[in-house]
Amino acid sequence: MDKYIENFIKKTEVAIKKISNQEIAKAIHIIEETYERDGRIYIFGNGGSLALATHWVSDFNKTVFSHNLEKNIKRFQAIRIPTTEEELTAWANDVGYDMVFAGPLKNYLKETDCVIAISSSGNSENIIKAVDLCKKNNIPVIGLTGFDGGRLYKIADAKLHIPTDKGEYGVVESAHGLLLHLLTNYFKDYFDAK
Amino acid sequence: MIITRASLRISFVGGGTDLPKFYHQYPGRVISTTIDKYVYIALNKNVFNKDFILKYSLTEIVRSPNEIKNTRFRAAIQEYYKNSDKPLEISSIADLPSKTGLGSSSSFSCALIKAIYALQGENASKEKIAKEASRLEIEILKEPIGKQDQYAAAYGGLNIIQFNPDESVNVEPVLMDFKQLNNFNSHLSLFYTGMTRNASDVLAKQQQKLPNQLETYKKMSDSVYDFKKYLLKSDYKKIAEMLHESWLRKKSLSENISNSQIDKIYQFALKNGAWGGKILGAGNGGCLLFISEPNKKNELKKNLENFTKSLGLYEFEEIPFRFTQSGTDILFNNS
């Protein structure tokens, strides 16, 4: 048992140490720029990654900004795409699963915004469709990836990549959770210092 | 209606190495940051009016782009706007006056080009805006200036910008967290001298002398890496020393970079708590930047205000500012 537990922890530890500080700093700068120009952050992923996206949005919107509303007239929101399960299933059923993010995102996206896309393989078709839409319009993309990074790693502006063997979802998603909490903590302190 | 804006910038070291006469021989490098002072452009299609209307420090109402007197408005509309038979109304609004050494004329070009592209359905990239603003000012308008301001305004943030002999440009962000940036910011004071100058006049003279001063320019270009090193260590005394040395070096390049009034203010500041500083922009007027202990800033400001009054500079004033990450952005677009 000890060995099994230690093995998982070790793998996660090794993966976390491979994250590039420089790319995290780039992601932070993208979010700062978005705030400065009054934009919004859109975030999405499939399965566990969608759960991470929703978790991050609730943390970011409540923890980061709610106690700055009095001293700041500016507002800042993170939004998970699609915003409702109804919208997700409608797009999947009526148009196709590959459009569940790109479809709704097209209606939301403005030049002021930025996007966080989460995909362990970096190759999910619906994620890539949404990111291609962003790239076409020069919207900055923060990409959270695992395994070999896939296509998302290649096209993201900030590459939050956890290099692992293929299929190591547990390790990758744990590390993604850590990265997203790092962003939450940074911006909590950032807005508190303003 | 489209509204865009571009940040102004503060350059620390390397200014002048972005002139083609230098970087064609050796890579030029500048370290600079954008600040929360902006040039805004509001652009609208005229539905009923048949004239182009341009509002800046003057108002121009003309039938065709060719008749526009303001060279930047004219060149940008001629170059980027594809429907010259469909008139536009464009206003420019700035947080600070022009000719202050904060790169505002290039910020204006960036914001204007971004707005015209947006009208035609394109959210132009940072790289494209920087390249086009440089091309507009240097190739089309033949201004004897470099490319640092266009790249600073288009990209935003604190960067090392490198100008390569083949005309390519690398923008390398200096990655600092908000605590380091706030700390650095709190050591800086920015003052408007009340004297404005035309960058082109200073730079044209500087370019003539450039071939004899290559070694000085090389040192200026290489010094950005030391500056970055001290910045990451938060060693502001060293940074102040570097600014001071680079100011002396820059003054040696051309006699009209400084003048006796600026020298007097600078010397006074050094005796009143500033560790070092520099003139911003091409020189001979504009803004002065000083580094000091954060708790000495108020005293420095009061003393400088009194001193400059005695020199007859009644418009001398502090400009409070914060660093920014954003460069040239579309803020509103319902076209």
Chai-1 contact restraints between the chains, C-beta under 6 A:
chainA,res_idxA,chainB,res_idxB,connection_type,confidence,min_distance_angstrom,max_distance_angstrom,comment,restraint_id
A,A25,B,L175,contact,1.0,0.0,6.0,A-B,restraint_1
A,H29,B,Q325,contact,1.0,0.0,6.0,A-B,restraint_2
A,E32,B,Q325,contact,1.0,0.0,6.0,A-B,restraint_3
A,E33,B,Q325,contact,1.0,0.0,6.0,A-B,restraint_4
A,E33,B,S326,contact,1.0,0.0,6.0,A-B,restraint_5
A,E36,B,T324,contact,1.0,0.0,6.0,A-B,restraint_6
A,E36,B,S326,contact,1.0,0.0,6.0,A-B,restraint_7
A,R37,B,S326,contact,1.0,0.0,6.0,A-B,restraint_8
A,R37,B,D329,contact,1.0,0.0,6.0,A-B,restraint_9
A,E111,B,N123,contact,1.0,0.0,6.0,A-B,restraint_10
A,E111,B,I330,contact,1.0,0.0,6.0,A-B,restraint_11
A,N137,B,N123,contact,1.0,0.0,6.0,A-B,restraint_12
A,N138,B,N123,contact,1.0,0.0,6.0,A-B,restraint_13
A,N138,B,S125,contact,1.0,0.0,6.0,A-B,restraint_14
A,Y190,B,F178,contact,1.0,0.0,6.0,A-B,restraint_15
